[in-house]
């Protein structure tokens, strides 16, 4: 996915360069800015809906950069099309807007990350391979974290799957039976230790 986003990013940079070289008088700055803004908006949409987060700080820096670029392109194109000039107040408001849009996107991503694993019946809900890739990556993150809360989430995911499983030869029942055996073993072990 990152490769496709890089191609779109290169496309809008190429468009800016071509406009600078070919349009010396700057007669089409507003239109070029709007096209670049829509390309940046596409990049943000794809990053927020389908990107895998390997390093949180890098991902959030990219969201901040792309959201700021999009807002700046929209603002510059709007000012060029309406033939108005930037003022100190408008620049200050623009900087605040860039920060707020970036912060909102980051908070939305955090919320989506927390609630992605609680998707009810992913096999029936997800429509694209990217959804499955994101879902399995989130599972992998939980396994790697080794937090006690992750164990509870996995148990809930397995029992939820067993409750609604339609597959004839699914291994979910044997997994649940082994989990029940482990629980019984831990209870017996705890009783032995107490005595």
HUZI-V452383 format. One record per backbone hydrogen bond with DSSP energy under -0.5 kcal/mol. NH is the residue of the N-H (numbers start at 0). CO is the residue of the C=O. Records with the same first field share a line. If there is no record, write none. Layout:
NH=CO ; CO
//
This chain:
4=0
5=1
6=2
7=3
8=4
9=5
10=6
11=7
12=8
13=9
14=10
15=11
16=12
17=13
18=14
19=15
20=16
21=17
22=18
23=21
25=22
28=25
31=27
32=28
33=29
34=30
35=31
36=32
37=33
38=34
39=35
40=36
41=37
42=38
43=39
44=40
45=41
46=42
47=43
48=44
49=45
50=46
53=51
58=54
59=55
60=56
61=57
62=58
63=59
64=60
65=61
66=62
67=63
68=64
69=65
70=66
71=67
72=68
73=69
74=70
75=71
76=72
77=73
78=74
79=75
80=76
81=77
82=78
83=78
90=86
91=87
92=88
93=89
94=90
95=91
96=92
97=93
98=94
99=95
100=96
101=97
102=98
103=99
104=100
105=101
106=102
107=103
108=104
109=105
110=106
111=107
112=108
113=109
114=110
115=111
118=115
123=120
124=120
125=121
130=127
131=127
132=128
133=129
134=130
135=131
136=132
137=133
138=134
139=135
140=136
141=137
142=138
143=139
144=140
145=141
149=146
150=146
151=147
152=148
153=149
154=150
155=151
156=152
157=153
158=154
159=155
160=156
161=157
162=158
163=159
164=160 ; 161
169=166
172=169
174=170
175=171
176=172
177=173
178=174
179=175
180=176
181=177
182=178
183=179
184=180
185=181
186=182
187=183
188=184
189=185
190=186
191=187
192=188
193=189
194=190
//
